[in-house]
Amino acid sequence: MGNKDSGTTSTVYQHQLPEYAEPYFRSLMERAQQESRYRHVPYGGKRIAQYSPEEKDVQQGVRSLAAAGSRPELGFASGQLGQASQAAGSPGMWNQEAYQQYASPYFENVIDIQKREAARDAAIAARQNEAGAVEAGAFGGYRQGIMAAEGQRNLMQRLGDIESTGRQQAWQQAQEGFRSDREARMRGAEMQTQIAAQAESLANTQQSQALARLTALEASGAGQRELQQQAYELAYADWLEEQNWKKSQINFMNSIMRGIPVSANRTETTRSPGPALGSQLAGAGMAGLAALQYLK
């Protein structure tokens, strides 16, 4: 004896809109279907703001600065430093060559004049001595000869002193001129160094001022471009809102429809049990045998 299956019972709940809401729901579906079939319309406005005229001027200014290289004042400063370095590195030494360069070319004439005057004075003194010896009746005597020799010795000594003193003064004057000239060159070198520093500072200042002007101009141009970009973005947002207006209305209507209360109908269904597994297998076997007989 086998067990008898009494079947299976299932419960189904069906939700239904109220009758008054069904036309609105169908209209909403139709509108959504129609909206989904619309072709895409590309945006025809601008999206990216281009460089402003000020920003383009800044770019051109930067290219010009780069192409110009270093400031000309820096080249001038370099030249001044080179000259100052040369003057400081070779101040000059005092020697015979320096003496020939700085000695007065007229000191020989001055010495000759002094010698001539000394010889003239000596000749006058000799004549006076001779005249005195004649008056005394001692001309050509021993005493007169000693006095003449003494006068000649004094003349030679004076001429020698004039020569030595004149050349010593010429040497000292030339040395003072050389020293003054060298000190002047050192002061000039120091001044050139200061001028070079000022020229370098001027070049840096001018470069910084040029960059500051470019930076200010760039900020002004960037502000204009950002303002234009905001206008483009606002126009694009307005276009998107216009394009999605119908969809937003459909979504709004859909949200309202979702808030409508629906009724639920309960339905129970009972299914009869199928044949037993053994019967199913036996049936399958009989069907197989029938097929084999048919093939024979």
Residue, then its C-alpha position, 0 to 999 in steps of 0.5 A: m500500500g502507498n501513501k496518498d499525497s493530499g496536494t499543495t496549497s499556495t497563497v498569492y497576493q495581488h496589489q491593485l491601484p484604485e480605479y481612479a488612479e489607473p488612468y494617471f498611471r497609464s498616462l505616466m507610463e506613456r509619457a515616460q515611454q515617449e520621453s525615452r525615445y527622444r534623440h540626444v541634443p548636443y549642447g551648442g554653447k561653450r564649455i571651456a573659457q579661453y585665455s584672456p587677452e591679459e593672460k596672452d600678453v603675460q605669456q608673450g612677456v615671459r617668452s620675451l624675457a626668456a629670449a632676452g637673456s640676462r639684463p644688459e646691466l649685468g653685462f656692464a657690471s661684469g665689465q666693471l668688475g673685470q676692470a676693477s680686478q685687473a687694477a687691484g691685481s696689478p697695482g704697479m711697482w716703483n722702479q726705474e721704468a716708473y721713474q722715467q714715466y712719472a719724472s718731469p721732462y723739464f727737471e734737466n733744464v731746471i738743473d742746467i739753469q741752476k748750474r749756469e747761475a752758480a757758474r755765473d755767480a762764481a765768475i763774478a766772485a772770481r773777478q771781484n777777488e782779482a780786482g781786490a788782489v790788483e788793488a792790494g798789489a797781490f795779483g798773481g801771488y800765492r794768496q790770490g792763487i789759493m783764493a782762486a782755487e778755493g772759488q773753483r772748488n766751491l763752484m764744483q761742489r755747488l754744481g754737484d749739490i745742484e745736480s744731486t739735489g735736483r735729481q733727488q727732488a725729481w725722484q721724490q716728485a716722480q715717486e709721489g706722482f706714482r703713489s698718487d696715481r696708484e692710489a687713484r687707480m685703487r679708488g677707481a677700482e673700488m668705485q667700479t666695484q660699487i658701481a658693479a654692485q649697483a648695476e647688479s642690484l638695478a638689474n635684479t630690481q628691474q627683473s623683479q618689477a617686470l615679473a611683478r607686473l606680469t604676475a599682476l597682469e596674469a592675476s587680472g586675466a585669470g580673474q576674467r577667465e574664471l568669471q567667464q568660466q562660471a558663466y559657461e558653467l551656469a549656462y550649461a547647468d541651465w541647459l541641463e535643467e531644461q533638458n531634464w525638465k520633462k524627466s523631473q516632472i515624470n519623476f515628480m508624478n511617479s513619486i506622487m503615484r507611489g504614495i497612493p494606497v493600493s489594495a491587496n487581494r488574497t488568492e489561494t490555489t491548491r494543486s493535485p499531487g502528480p504520479a508517484l516516482g515508481s509509476q513515472l519510471a515504469g511509464a518511461g520504461m514502457a515508452g522506451l520499449a515501444a520505441l524499440q519495437y517501432l524501430k525494428 
